[in-house]
Amino acid sequence: MEEKEALDFLIIGAGPVGLYAAMKLQKKNKNFLIVEKNKKIGGQPSFLYPSKIVSNIPGQKEIAAHGIFKIFKPAAFKKKILTNTHVSKMEHEGKIIKIKLSSDRVVYAKNVLICSGLGSHTTNEIGIPGDKKRVIYTVTNTHIFKDKIVVILGGGYSAVDWAVQISKIAKSVSLVYRGTKLKVPKQEEEKLSSSSSKVFMNWTAQEIVDNDGIIIKNNEIKSEETLPFDYIIVQYGCVIQKVSYSFNKELKLNWNKVVVDKKQKSNLANIYACGDCCTYEGKFNTIKAGMEEVDKVI
Ligand SMILES: Cc1cc2nc3c(=O)[nH]c(=O)nc-3n(C[C@H](O)[C@H](O)[C@H](O)COP(=O)(O)OP(=O)(O)OC[C@H]3O[C@@H](n4cnc5c(N)ncnc54)[C@H](O)[C@@H]3O)c2cc1C
């Protein structure tokens, strides 16, 4: 099926950034469509950290992550969201972009906004011996940690974030990270320092032992310690099933991210990228950063 009337925008990805862009286009009465590869919309907050309280969405008070996508009022443009769909081919025909969808539908657009985030995720596992029955990868309910002893493994955004949040309700939180520098912005590090979490930097998890203990080893002096736990939360990141940009081989990528200029333009005319899928110097992967990027385009 081919539709000759060109959309103002085709948006790829219905995570927070794509939905924010759609909300703006809806308000401006523009003609657009969003294609979303998943069955459900919402992106990382809905799937990876639904019960986390997020406090840095512009114009919003604290909000549980699973509700973030509702801020963008998708009900108003429900009919313009095509789930279970991705782009198979995209090529310029003069100033217009011809897009073939996985459903075989062909649409034309004056602009394309890529908001495909990091792609789909498979969680990296703990990878040490021992009983894993109280090892958690995806936190969906923080109440279970109330007055419990929690060990968090990892040193990225999610590990630090959970340490800060869970330390408010848990009996104790220990954060164990094998590196020497946490992979988070300074302000997140500061939040961690002011929380009650105990941080084991440059330590590696070795084994889960009977009586609910986890052995950790200092990478420098090689000494070992056993930390008791009720729960272990593993935040070793994900194996990312890369977003595929095979729909247009000329799109300039760096580590599978779309290289954009200061106006979010890719190297191809009228094709933009915002959110976690794009890269430029000093890029942070946050919803706020993605929203600010969309503001430059729409
Ligand atoms: C544990 C954790 C905690 C975080 N906490 C915060 C926080 O407190 N505050 C904050 O601002 N940020 C936080 N972040 C980061 C934030 O979630 C991301 O920056 C944000 O989700 C990026 O939004 P996005 O729309 O660019 O990408 P995503 O959320 O990844 O959404 C991309 C969407 O595109 C879809 N897609 C992918 N490929 C295709 C394709 N080919 N065709 C169609 N659709 C496709 C995906 O299915 C997905 O729905 C956190 C991240 C993690 C992992």
The ligand as a MOL file (V3000), in Angstrom:
LIG
                    3D

  0  0  0     0  0            999 V3000
M  V30 BEGIN CTAB
M  V30 COUNTS 53 58 0 0 0
M  V30 BEGIN ATOM
M  V30 1 C 17.9550 1.7690 35.0860 0
M  V30 2 C 17.8830 3.0860 34.3780 0
M  V30 3 C 17.4890 4.2220 35.0800 0
M  V30 4 C 17.3950 5.4660 34.4390 0
M  V30 5 N 16.9760 6.5500 35.1340 0
M  V30 6 C 16.8200 7.7410 34.5140 0
M  V30 7 C 16.3470 8.8880 35.2240 0
M  V30 8 O 16.0700 8.8420 36.4210 0
M  V30 9 N 16.1940 10.0340 34.5280 0
M  V30 10 C 16.4930 10.1360 33.2010 0
M  V30 11 O 16.3130 11.2180 32.6280 0
M  V30 12 N 16.9500 9.0680 32.5060 0
M  V30 13 C 17.1290 7.8820 33.1220 0
M  V30 14 N 17.5970 6.8050 32.4280 0
M  V30 15 C 17.8880 6.9560 30.9710 0
M  V30 16 C 16.5930 7.0220 30.1480 0
M  V30 17 O 15.7580 5.9110 30.3930 0
M  V30 18 C 16.9290 7.0800 28.6640 0
M  V30 19 O 17.7650 8.1960 28.4340 0
M  V30 20 C 15.6490 7.2350 27.8440 0
M  V30 21 O 14.8340 6.0890 27.9860 0
M  V30 22 C 15.9800 7.4580 26.3700 0
M  V30 23 O 14.7730 7.5500 25.6830 0
M  V30 24 P 14.6880 7.2010 24.1480 0
M  V30 25 O 13.2600 7.4300 23.7620 0
M  V30 26 O 15.7730 7.8780 23.4200 0
M  V30 27 O 15.0580 5.6430 24.0510 0
M  V30 28 P 14.3520 4.3340 24.6600 0
M  V30 29 O 13.7490 4.6070 25.9790 0
M  V30 30 O 15.3810 3.2620 24.5260 0
M  V30 31 O 13.1750 4.0570 23.6240 0
M  V30 32 C 13.4690 3.7130 22.2940 0
M  V30 33 C 12.2370 3.0880 21.6720 0
M  V30 34 O 12.5160 2.8340 20.3000 0
M  V30 35 C 12.0980 1.5120 19.9640 0
M  V30 36 N 12.9050 1.0320 18.8340 0
M  V30 37 C 14.1900 0.6020 18.8330 0
M  V30 38 N 14.5730 0.2790 17.5840 0
M  V30 39 C 13.5070 0.5220 16.7760 0
M  V30 40 C 13.2840 0.3880 15.3690 0
M  V30 41 N 14.2360 -0.0240 14.5390 0
M  V30 42 N 12.0700 0.7180 14.8840 0
M  V30 43 C 11.0910 1.1490 15.7170 0
M  V30 44 N 11.2300 1.2870 17.0400 0
M  V30 45 C 12.4320 0.9850 17.5650 0
M  V30 46 C 12.3400 0.7170 21.2390 0
M  V30 47 O 11.5580 -0.4440 21.2600 0
M  V30 48 C 11.8850 1.7500 22.3050 0
M  V30 49 O 10.4990 1.7080 22.5490 0
M  V30 50 C 17.7140 5.5590 33.0450 0
M  V30 51 C 18.1120 4.4140 32.3340 0
M  V30 52 C 18.2080 3.1880 32.9780 0
M  V30 53 C 18.6180 1.9690 32.2040 0
M  V30 END ATOM
M  V30 BEGIN BOND
M  V30 1 1 1 2
M  V30 2 1 2 3
M  V30 3 2 2 52
M  V30 4 2 3 4
M  V30 5 1 4 5
M  V30 6 1 4 50
M  V30 7 2 5 6
M  V30 8 1 6 7
M  V30 9 1 6 13
M  V30 10 2 7 8
M  V30 11 1 7 9
M  V30 12 1 9 10
M  V30 13 2 10 11
M  V30 14 1 10 12
M  V30 15 2 12 13
M  V30 16 1 13 14
M  V30 17 1 14 15
M  V30 18 1 14 50
M  V30 19 1 15 16
M  V30 20 1 16 17
M  V30 21 1 16 18
M  V30 22 1 18 19
M  V30 23 1 18 20
M  V30 24 1 20 21
M  V30 25 1 20 22
M  V30 26 1 22 23
M  V30 27 1 23 24
M  V30 28 2 24 25
M  V30 29 1 24 26
M  V30 30 1 24 27
M  V30 31 1 27 28
M  V30 32 2 28 29
M  V30 33 1 28 30
M  V30 34 1 28 31
M  V30 35 1 31 32
M  V30 36 1 32 33
M  V30 37 1 33 34
M  V30 38 1 33 48
M  V30 39 1 34 35
M  V30 40 1 35 36
M  V30 41 1 35 46
M  V30 42 1 36 37
M  V30 43 1 36 45
M  V30 44 2 37 38
M  V30 45 1 38 39
M  V30 46 1 39 40
M  V30 47 2 39 45
M  V30 48 1 40 41
M  V30 49 2 40 42
M  V30 50 1 42 43
M  V30 51 2 43 44
M  V30 52 1 44 45
M  V30 53 1 46 47
M  V30 54 1 46 48
M  V30 55 1 48 49
M  V30 56 2 50 51
M  V30 57 1 51 52
M  V30 58 1 52 53
M  V30 END BOND
M  V30 END CTAB
M  END
